[in-house]
Amino acid sequence: MSTQRYFNPAIELMERNEIKNLQKKLLPKMVEYVYGRSMFHRKIFDKVGLKPMDVKSLEDLKKIPVVCKTDLEKAVKDFDDPMGGRKCVEEKPVFTFAPEFPAEGEIIYVSLSFGDITRLAEALARQWIMVGVGMGETVQVQGWSWDPLHMIVNPQIFPPGLSVTTASLLNCKTIPVEVMPEDIGRTVFMAKFFKPSTVLMSRKTLDAMVKFVEKEGINPKDLGYRTVVVRESKNVLSADERKIFEEKLGLKIQSMLDVRENLFYASDCLNIDGLHVWEDMYIVEVLDPEKLESVGLGEYGKLTITNLFAEVVPLVKYRSDVDVTLNFEACGCGRTHVRIIPQNYK
Amino acid sequence: MSKIGGEYWDPKIETMPKNEIKELQNMKVKEIVKHAYNNSIFYRQKFDAANVKPEDIKNVEDLKRIPIFRKDELRVLRDKTGDPFGGLLSIPSSEIISYNPSTGTTGIPTFMAISRGDQQILMDVFARMHWMHGLRPNMKVVHETLIWHWYIPTVITSVYTKFSLKDFVLAGLATPLTANFLVDALLKFKPEWISVAYSPLLAINIECKKRGIDPKNFCVKYMQTGRGEPITETIRKELLDTWNVEDVFDVGGVGEIWLAYGDCYTHTGAHFWEDIYHVELIDPETGEIVSPNERGEFVVTNLEMKAFPTIRFGSEDYADMNTEKCGCGRTHVRLTVYGRTPWLVDIAGKKIHPEFIKRIVEKFPETREAAFTILKYAKTMDKLRLKASYNESLTKDPEELKQRWVKAIEKELKIPVEIEWVSWEELPKIFHKIARITDLTKKA
């Protein structure tokens, strides 16, 4: 088992008032940044007559208009720009990905700079330690090229001083594999040989794996996994689903949520008591989908994320489709950052 | 001829006089042989069995004393010992940064491991090649690939960071189901430079036709394709025409040995970087080096990479070799690679390679995409049986086309042939590649 409990204790265990103070400093900066650089946000702010100077504290968050995926899609057409006017930097090289492919409607591309990759690499490093990955271990990462995750976690070599990845921060090896149910044999086959401690997969591929090992008569214990992290972009595993999978595989199952349009990644700790949000990187709110106002504590609503760190395509007040409630109490694991509790998660 | 000729990523190495390359090789080969012998059980046993000591290898000519090994040998050793690398790994496992499988086109994949140092070398290999293929700083790039594929994601993304690109879109595999995503990216980002494997390119072409999009509108300047499916002159001309690109380049490689090669704007064979890879052509039956100008299986010794040293690896690929200095100014050896030796089939007493058939049928406009698979119904066959598809909009009479195919194949290869038309979707694929051989003997 890993000996390190936290990747960045100074941040992860921060007092709540310190977190608030940090956010209070970062929010106006981000608002000013996107107003000055993102045509998408400027248009939205201008529509309601909001100026960056109007946002001075966290209280002012409610003044900022909420944006959702439909707005992003519309902007692609309105600005006649694949990035929908969201791109804040022109002068730096960027890497562009497509988080998901809707059956209809516009594809929402996201871009990352070296700086963004570095910030996310650390966010993911905190998560990997949180789900029990040990320094130097092997992690199997299912993904596909369109998805930015592999660029953030796998061992890339970037020009000196420009960027790091999660694997390099934790001195981990990775096994990149396709997140494709049809190719589950490759994941299983490689796990048998290299015994990764952790695998990142999706609900669909996990389901395929359960069927595959049953059919092939493979004991899931022989794959070396200690933890299976199931990554979903909308519905994380329900408590019932988790239980069924855990029984079938005899492995610990953890959840990860990614709202990729806003480069948001959150996962639970070993206590499985909500998904930790790194509040030095994001402000989360839960909004009533109709009134677009914050719901009461303990009530469910739509997870709304303000990105505080991204250089290229940060979104402010981005309303996702994920139904959650929030828990601001310190977690049993010691982390003080807010936890999101998706519906049916507990 | 393209304007980009005469420019190099690394002029000193790429245009190095032949004798200097040889000197460099002779220096490096001693080191790598010593490293392999001292750090890998696989090579120690191999050398000892052949009664060769590392000191016996004083130059690349001496390499012929070392027996050739092929992929299957690794698989057998892996299954016997349980060691995923069959005893070949020659660095401490703590130095490894990622594990990747080979494509597994000809069977169960073998595994590769890469260290940080080796990755730096591969980045050089690709940087030279991508520059040769027209990539320049500040360009916009779309690169299509599989996530586990041996040169992705740990290498190619790193390579692109060397070029400081304006925008780099990394795209997932284009299949008939996912080609629309790539089409979207091409339309919206208007990349000047793209890298897409050949079969996915066909899927994109089909998607374009479906949506009434002319690939010329993508405004791509340079295209890199192939990746295991050799780009013949017919295919290249077709791509130049349909995409209106300035040039189309062919890229190939062998995952097991971290080998990548590509042609230059003269399209006279693929440049192998000899400061990194030493190449020989051998007769696969006898293992002897073939006489100059003869075709043979290419055998590679990787002179640089330490994690997984490959000393005389039989690629199971047939090739021609050209040692003359290239018109582009590069001095490194050029190979024309025809295809996998395991795909050779025995028909009416002749060894037939799918590539032979491809080069015949792609000359017909209706089947320029050469989408076919050979039905291998017995170890030795008296007749060539093909399943194939044709371009429906160009074909008036499939029966008549079939007659022309039969005539052409029988004339060129002098074997009897039988053809069954199927749709493109019905053809078997191994990921992004059409399976050239459908082995019916295994199912029985």
Interface residues (C-beta under 8 A of the other chain):
Chain A: P82 P93 V94 F95 T96 F97 A98 F101 I107 Y109 S111 F114 G136 T138 Q142 G143 W144 S145 W146 D147 H150 M151 N154 P155 Q156 I157 F158 P159 L162 A167 S168 K173 T174 I175 P176 V177 E178 V179 R186 F189 M190 F193 F194
Chain B: P84 S94 I96 I97 S98 Y99 N100 P101 I108 P109 F111 R116 Q119 Q120 M123 H143 E144 T145 L146 I147 W148 I152 P153 T154 T157 S158 Y160 T161 K162 S164 L165 K166 D167 F168 V169 L170 A171 G172 L173 T178 F181 D184 A185 K188 F189
